Amino acid sequence: MHLFSRPALALASLLLWHGAAASQDKPVAAQGSGFDFYVISLSWSPSYCAEQGLNANRRQCGIDRDYAFIAHGLWPQYASGYPEFCSSSEPERVPNALVGAIIDIMPSAGLVGHQWRKHGSCTGLTQAAYLEATREAYERVAIPPELDNALDPSRISADAVESAFISANPGLPPEGIAVSCKSGRLTEVRICLTKQLEFRSCSEVDARGCRASNLYVPSAP
């Protein structure tokens, strides 16, 4: 005995086909926490302040601020590419209490919120756990003494920046760090970490690094 008529079977097959096609069309972000590793992005704050000028966040760039490297964000990565703006059961807005708990290393509520929505939502973590992991990753990296303050402007090569971080962080491989630059200025240092926040190599991230031989490192405003 047939439980379904031919038209019903045809309709069922059509619906299954459309469901499979729709799943194939989903962006990689829909994979959520199925990522491979993290990048902790350390932003040279004075470069952001110089680029943004009067539009810069005053908490970060006021005349009484001397931020050097801040936590730009903790980014989940695939071996190739990365997820972003994933669906999450957590709210989009980060509560003031959580912002206040990390404002010392991410000195902008707007930055905290954006990093959560774009990157944190793809980790499978709660907002609190993501920001806690961001702090742990930030504190995992030792800042080289020559780059530990933003009081004096200087010039340095991208290779020298990488070498300084590698010397200050035993176990950090040369293929696990990348310098970013813009308009001749040092902007970021990106370091790859396992999900357990241990140093690791990341060839794709490393390959995109800045290779400039004479980077300007501006001082705090």
C-alpha positions in Angstrom: 0.0 0.0 0.0 1.4 3.4 -0.9 1.2 5.9 1.9 1.6 9.0 -0.4 0.2 9.7 -3.8 2.6 10.6 -6.7 1.7 14.3 -6.4 2.4 14.3 -2.7 5.8 12.5 -3.2 6.7 15.1 -5.9 5.9 18.0 -3.6 7.9 16.4 -0.8 10.9 15.9 -3.0 10.6 19.5 -4.2 10.5 20.8 -0.7 13.5 18.7 0.3 15.5 20.0 -2.7 14.7 23.6 -1.8 15.7 23.0 1.8 19.1 21.5 0.7 19.7 24.3 -1.7 18.9 26.9 1.0 21.3 25.3 3.4 24.1 25.4 0.8 23.4 29.1 0.3 23.8 30.0 4.0 26.9 32.2 4.7 29.7 30.7 6.6 28.7 32.8 9.6 25.8 30.5 10.2 28.3 27.8 11.3 28.6 29.7 14.5 31.2 28.3 16.9 32.6 25.7 14.5 35.8 27.9 14.0 39.4 26.8 14.1 41.3 29.4 16.1 41.3 32.9 17.4 43.2 36.1 16.4 43.7 38.7 19.2 44.0 42.0 17.5 46.0 44.6 19.4 45.4 48.1 18.0 48.0 50.9 18.4 45.6 53.5 19.8 47.5 56.7 18.7 47.2 55.6 15.1 43.5 55.3 15.4 43.3 58.7 17.1 45.5 60.3 14.4 43.4 58.8 11.6 40.0 59.7 13.1 41.0 63.2 14.3 38.0 65.1 15.7 35.8 62.1 15.1 37.8 59.9 17.4 36.3 58.5 20.6 37.2 61.0 23.3 37.5 58.4 26.0 40.2 56.8 24.0 41.8 59.9 22.4 41.4 62.7 24.9 44.5 64.8 25.8 44.7 63.0 29.1 44.9 59.5 27.5 48.1 57.7 26.9 46.8 54.3 25.6 49.3 52.3 23.6 48.1 48.9 22.5 44.4 48.3 23.3 42.3 45.1 22.6 40.7 45.8 19.3 38.9 42.4 19.4 39.1 38.6 19.7 38.2 37.2 16.3 37.2 33.6 15.5 38.9 32.3 12.4 38.7 29.4 9.9 41.8 27.9 8.3 40.7 30.1 5.4 38.4 33.0 6.0 36.3 33.8 9.1 32.7 34.0 10.3 31.0 37.3 11.1 27.7 38.6 12.4 26.3 35.2 13.4 22.9 34.4 14.9 23.0 34.3 18.7 20.6 33.9 21.5 22.4 36.7 23.3 21.2 40.3 22.8 22.9 42.6 20.3 23.5 45.3 22.9 26.2 44.8 25.5 25.0 45.9 29.0 26.8 48.8 30.6 28.0 46.5 33.4 29.9 44.3 31.0 31.2 47.3 29.1 32.5 48.8 32.3 34.3 45.6 33.2 36.5 45.7 30.0 36.7 49.4 29.3 40.2 49.6 30.6 41.5 47.6 27.6 38.7 48.3 25.1 38.2 52.0 25.8 35.0 52.5 23.8 31.5 51.2 24.4 30.9 51.4 20.6 34.0 49.2 20.0 32.8 46.7 22.6 29.4 46.4 21.1 30.7 46.2 17.5 33.2 43.5 18.4 30.5 41.4 20.1 28.1 41.7 17.2 30.6 41.0 14.4 32.9 38.5 16.1 31.7 37.5 19.5 28.4 36.3 18.2 30.3 33.7 16.2 32.1 32.1 19.1 29.2 30.3 20.7 30.0 32.1 24.0 27.8 34.4 26.1 28.6 38.1 26.0 30.3 37.8 29.5 32.3 34.8 28.5 33.4 36.4 25.2 34.6 39.5 26.9 36.3 37.5 29.6 38.1 35.5 26.9 39.1 38.7 25.2 40.7 39.9 28.4 42.5 36.6 28.9 43.8 36.7 25.3 45.0 40.3 25.7 46.8 39.5 28.9 48.3 36.4 27.4 50.4 38.6 25.1 53.4 40.4 26.6 53.9 43.8 25.1 57.6 44.4 24.2 59.2 47.1 26.5 60.0 49.3 23.5 56.3 49.3 22.5 54.8 49.4 26.0 53.9 53.1 26.1 52.7 55.8 23.7 54.5 58.8 25.0 57.2 59.2 22.3 56.8 58.9 18.5 59.2 56.6 16.7 59.9 54.7 13.5 60.3 51.0 13.2 60.0 48.3 10.5 57.2 45.8 10.5 59.8 43.0 10.8 61.2 44.6 13.9 57.8 44.8 15.5 57.2 41.1 14.9 60.7 40.3 16.2 60.1 42.3 19.4 56.8 40.5 20.1 58.4 37.1 19.4 61.3 37.8 21.8 58.8 38.9 24.5 56.5 35.9 24.1 58.3 32.5 24.3 56.5 30.0 22.1 55.1 32.6 19.6 56.0 31.3 16.2 57.1 33.7 13.4 54.1 32.4 11.4 51.7 33.3 14.2 51.9 37.1 14.1 51.1 39.7 11.6 51.6 43.5 11.7 49.0 45.8 10.1 49.7 49.3 8.7 47.9 52.1 7.0 49.1 55.4 5.5 52.7 54.6 6.7 51.6 54.1 10.3 51.6 51.1 12.6 48.0 50.2 13.2 47.7 46.7 14.7 49.5 43.6 15.7 47.5 40.4 15.2 48.4 37.2 17.1 47.0 33.8 16.5 45.8 31.7 19.4 44.2 28.3 19.8 40.8 28.0 21.4 42.7 27.4 24.6 44.5 30.7 24.0 47.9 29.2 23.3 50.1 30.6 20.6 49.9 28.9 17.2 50.8 29.4 13.5 48.3 30.8 11.0 49.7 31.0 7.5 46.8 32.9 6.0 46.9 35.7 8.6 50.7 35.9 8.5 50.7 36.2 4.7 48.5 39.3 4.9 50.8 41.1 7.2 52.4 44.5 6.5 56.1 44.3 5.3 56.9 48.1 5.5 60.4 48.9 6.4 59.8 52.3 7.9 56.6 52.6 9.9 55.7 55.7 11.9 54.5 54.9 15.4 52.7 58.0 16.6 52.5 59.0 20.2 49.4 59.6 22.3 47.5 62.9 21.7 
